[in-house]
Structure formats: C-alpha cells, structure tokens
C-alpha cells in the first residue's frame, strides 16, 4: 500500500491546524482557557490553558498519521494488506476529519464561533458508517480489522465477522448521527452514544467466538 499521498495530506492538515492555532492565540488574553473534552452527550466537561489546548490536536494528528504510515511496512501479511487497504485508508481519513473537527471546536471561542456541541458526534457517526461500508473487504492481518483470537485462526471466521461488523458499525454510526441531531435530553444522547459504541464493539467479538465454536474449534494457526 502506498502511503506517500496520505502522509502529504496528513502533513497539510497538521500544518493548517498549527497555523490556525497560532492565530487563535493572538486573539486570546493571557491565562485564557479553551475547551478540550466533550462527554458522550456532546457537552464540554474539561478545559486547558490555551497554549496547551491549541497543540493537542496537531500533535495527535501527526502521531497517528505516522502510525498509519508505518503499519503497512511492518505487516507480515502483505497480500492480505493489499485487500484491506480500503479499511486503512478510510480509518486514516476518518482520523484526519474527526481530529480536524475537534481542533475547530477547541479554537471556536477564540474566533467567536458558535459550533454545535454535537458536531463531533456527527463526525464520528459518519466515519463509522464509512468504515462499516469497507470493513467487509478486509482480510486476515495483524494490524487492520477486527482482530480477535478467533478471527486470527480462521479466514472463514474473519470474513463472516467483518461482514457482520460492517453492519454493526453502520448501525452505530446512524444512531450516533440521529442522536446528535435530535432534540433529546443530553442524558438520552449520552446513553444512545455509549450504547451504539458498545454494540459496534461487542457484537462482532461475540459473533467471532460463536462462529469459531460452530466450526468445531479448529486448531490455532497463523492467518493464511
């Protein structure tokens, strides 16, 4: 998988985030605080000094971008990675978009912007839908996909798990977007968000074990 274009895109996003953060600092008084964390309901629940706050998302974006760039080179199963490339690319794009949105929300007070507190939930939800659409394309590997003890020892279990996992991710994403856009109490929104994430995370894991069990518990072996 070629990562040069994605590295350039990541560097461009980091540069834009950094420049916007520096501009925001010029508009804030000394000792100003900026929001840096939102709960599942989309409400601000943590602040940090502005100089630290503006650096968080550019640093995270740079580190995660480097991680995504390194993974293809250290994956032993290169043939399977080629088939799983769409999953890695969508995940990378999702990280750039979501962290970019988070950065804008952190800087919003400095520019007088009034961004909806549920903006991040919408971004994450759309990202999950996109990821769910490509998840069934992945093939056994050590770094990309739903890696459980049972998917790693059986290609059939891997494929079936990722087909169901894709549907779970799409469902969770739609629920998160609807929860973010609906005029419901914050605690309902938080419950729906946590429930959607738990559903997308737990169901595929349990399903992979159930499928492996149904195959008569084949002996463990490295992915083909």
ABEGO torsion letter per residue (X at the ends): XBAAAAAAAAAAAAAAAAAAAAAAAAABBBGBBBBABBBAAGBBABBBBAAAAAAAAAAAAAAAAAAAAAAAAABABAAAAAAAAAAAAAAAAAAAAAAAAAAAAAAAAAAGBBBBAAAAAAAAAAAAAAAAAAAAABBBBAABEBBBAAAAABAAAAAAAAAAAAAAAAAAAAAAAAAAABBBBAAAAAAAAAAAAAAAAAAAAAAAAAAAAAAGGBBBBBBX
